[in-house]
Amino acid sequence: PKLFARLDLGDPGKGSEARLLTLSDASGTALGRIVLGKHKEDAGPGGVARIYARIPGTSQTWLAAPAITLPDETLDWIEHGVIDIDPDKIKQITLTPAGGAPLVLSRNKVGDKLDVQNVPKGGKLKSDSPGTDIASGFHTLELDDVEPAAKLAGSAVGTAHVDTFDGLNADLTFTKQNGQTWATVTATGTGASAKEAADITARTKGWAYQIADARVTTLQTKLTDLLEAPPKSVAPVVEKPKKK
């Protein structure tokens, strides 16, 4: 035991590199416990990495395989994907800020450009294809943090709705709380997308996800963000008559 520290197999806790792993069944009954220590790489051809281990309360140490790697943080244990919609399958996007007018982009068929609807008369878009960037906001959207949705007490700041040609309809509702933006997700689907919608609902129902600022900015785009600023009017120059 006095040499356990060399293999990171001392008593797990503050200041120790050892990891205590407990496996339990659905009722919480412990099935087994093991202390995991350092890895040992096998440099030989076809070598397999191993890990030093021992059973709590015993002095025997073991070099075992496979070499288990345990995440350091709780968030490292969970799936980070929130929603993943293929941009090419999107039929319409509606982004609505709280108390503001919605931004709508749509197209008639796959392969067409997502056009901005309701561009004001005389308005000019900064880009020929702003829909490409906005549609990508729904692709591989991942969380930075997650909390039960019931804990949200902030105010809603907008929604993002998307419809696909496959019949999937998804909504993200954004809430601002303590300077961070959180999103809740709902989904429905018809035909081939019914199962996909059910899977999204089963995974996201009751949860709120903290989303990266860059994605939030994309999914809260306003029509005014896409328009060029109107040219500034220049007052005519009036020359004063010269004194004789």
C-alpha positions, 0 to 999 in steps of 0.5 A: 500500500505505501507504493500505491501512489506510484501507480495512482492507486491510493485512496480516491479523493481530494489530491489523489489521481486515483478514480473509484468506479462504482457500477450499480443496477437500476435499483441503486444496488452496487454491482462492483467497485474498482480503483483505477490508476495509471495507464501503461502503454505497450510499445511493442508491435500490436501492443495494447494499452493497459491500466493499473487497478485494485479492488477497494480494501485490498492490497493486490494490484493488477495490470488490466486491459482494456485501459478505461478512460473516464471523463473528468466532468459530468458534461463529458459523459453525455451526448452533446447533440441537441438537434441536427437538421440537414440544411438541404432539406429545409423548406422554411425557416421562421425566426421571431424575436420577442415583440418583433416581426418574424424573419421568414426564409423559404423555397419551393423545392430542394435545391432552390435558394432559401429566399428572404420573404417580405423584403421592404420596397427599396431594401437591398440584402447584404448577401445573395444567399443569407439563407445558407448561413441561417440554415446551417444554424440547425445543423449539428447544434450542440449544447454547452450546458444542460439543466431541467427546463423547470429551472428556467426563470428568465424571459423568452427572447425569441423562437426559431421554427423550421419545416423540412420537405420530409415533414419534420417541424421543429421549434427552439424557444430561447430564454435569457437567464443570468446573461446566458441564452438557453433553448428548449426544443419541441418537434412534430413530424409526419410520414418518414419524419414521425420517428425522427420527431419522436426521437427528438422529443424523447431526448429533449423533453423537459430539458433546457440547453445552453447554446454557444453565442455564435449559434444564438446570433445566427438563430436570432437573426432579424430582417434588419440584420440582412439589409444594407443600410440606406444611403445617407442623404447629402444636403446640397451645397449652396454657394453664397454670392461673392461680394463685389 
